[in-house]
């Protein structure tokens, strides 16, 4: 009896100890109640969440150059304004060219310096630009320099062909100016030395977290924030909830599902812009989609109006042309021969001999081969999963099997380069230089770095060659519209939608920008007012 | 007549087991008769109906593409139950066979199998399953293979310990002395003696396996769109938690109910079958 009593007492204390241990985990962790906006040691820290990041911070690799510019580490010679016009950034506005646009002269700003204190002069710019052509991969798609000459602040670029929009091209983050006089062997992790208002403190190549700190000697005024952390997550819910919980002070591109909650809440403010982006479904013509009939059927099954109005909650504009409806490149005037027409899509497949011979509910090719199109996408942009799955459901209705395949952004970009897909969803900022020439060349012209679809149209190639040397803005626009029509006629890609980009931030955050260029996120005026 | 009387008596004596057995049969019935129970085609996307809350037409509401959630949850029973049962059966037989061989033959066979088993259990199960599923590529079958690869060790260790316990019994020695062949001994002595315990363990594992499959699908390593699978449906609904909570609620409820039923059924079965259980 006595023994049983002791056992009960021991059992009680053990139970109490276990319960106590469990409950201790439920307590609020130190500092968890505070918002991310740090004021520790009197320093202003800002935390920005995003579903976008790069593999490294080396600007000449792939599209990585966007991130040093987005993070305020580097700047370009010229800058794209919200109306797609170009002005000087590290160069004065007095740049000019000779009559045939083969020799351009720039004057580097006198007071500009790198964040390590090195003076920015024409020689440093020359070395940085040469680095793009010598060690990068996309430079020659923009322009081919015969020579780059430096003399004090004067920079003279002589090109092989006429380059009427060279100042636009130099606004691309690929050409952001970095200090090449320092050891850049660890640029992937440490980031480049640039001229921007922030200096890279760390970049984790696994988590993609980037921390930048104030450039104490910034050439263009006082930097108002001491430290900014850029947190990466491709999970849209995580990003939105992080902003709601206070872990983030601002979030880039909140999804259409969550934006409504922030619109109704006065504790947040939202900056939006129509952007130069197009969400494109690339069709690889090296596989089953080499058959134009199948491509046309895929295109004619896409009810983009419903996708945008219902599934994407009017946060996107239905796509029609390659170039966004937000700019004047033929959205209202060009003709889409493959507009939504499900009946005709079915008819096309029937007539071409695509039939379900094995009774599995999906059609086989006229040769009897099964059709299973791999649709590669990433979740870093909120519209992608929806449009891919909507396309899958739409194609299932006419008996074409699509298998979605999700990867992280960097992997999808690599797959786009190698052509390892049937369909691939990618959001492209066609107007990122204020002009679509470069992006059309990169993605659709024969030999383009990211044109692995096998698409090679003599007509398009010829039109883009003419665009390259054309200085007359009206003529350029006409030629580009013609090129867009060629793409539409060839059924080259699905233009799903044009996103309305947003940056959502707490009401006390200022100076975070949402621009058509999409790579000017923070500047010296970015700050927290609390 | 006498048989029915026997069954009724058994049910009367094992009320708990009977209740959970009936519930499990209801779940299995839902899977088998899904086409008759579902009100809509679970794959049919009607964009105009996207994210509709529950109403008379769509009892559980609709999902992001306008598919009927009730029908998807019902069809999800097929996917989840089939994959969980397949998983349990494969794990039971593979793990038990390896454990019995290790225990009965001993020596090098025992060392090799058990060291591999030790290696496998030194990693957290689900993490290793995620790694394997990641290498194999996302699909329901690969998710099943990944979980089998990390779950067989439990059965192997259990089977081995059971075999070691009976290996040196007198009746085993007698069987050997009377010239019984190894295959005969394994079939008629070892398997017969170990299987009840292993089957009870497997029965109690059905719920756990179901959760693991759902977990892998939730993380994107299991079922792929548009297959109706509860874990994947939970994952799809997560992005809509604030605007359309029913997209997570009903698949979550289905997982909860079915896992609870099979766990409790397993417990009841153990009470009846397990000779080692007090």
Boltz contact constraints between the chains, C-beta under 6 A:
constraints:
  - contact:
      token1: [A, 236]
      token2: [B, 239]
      max_distance: 6.0
  - contact:
      token1: [A, 237]
      token2: [B, 238]
      max_distance: 6.0
  - contact:
      token1: [A, 237]
      token2: [B, 239]
      max_distance: 6.0
  - contact:
      token1: [A, 257]
      token2: [B, 239]
      max_distance: 6.0
  - contact:
      token1: [A, 257]
      token2: [B, 240]
      max_distance: 6.0
  - contact:
      token1: [A, 257]
      token2: [B, 243]
      max_distance: 6.0
  - contact:
      token1: [A, 261]
      token2: [B, 242]
      max_distance: 6.0
  - contact:
      token1: [A, 306]
      token2: [B, 47]
      max_distance: 6.0
  - contact:
      token1: [A, 310]
      token2: [B, 47]
      max_distance: 6.0
  - contact:
      token1: [A, 310]
      token2: [B, 50]
      max_distance: 6.0
  - contact:
      token1: [A, 311]
      token2: [B, 50]
      max_distance: 6.0
  - contact:
      token1: [A, 389]
      token2: [B, 225]
      max_distance: 6.0
  - contact:
      token1: [A, 393]
      token2: [B, 45]
      max_distance: 6.0
  - contact:
      token1: [A, 393]
      token2: [B, 65]
      max_distance: 6.0
  - contact:
      token1: [A, 404]
      token2: [B, 225]
      max_distance: 6.0
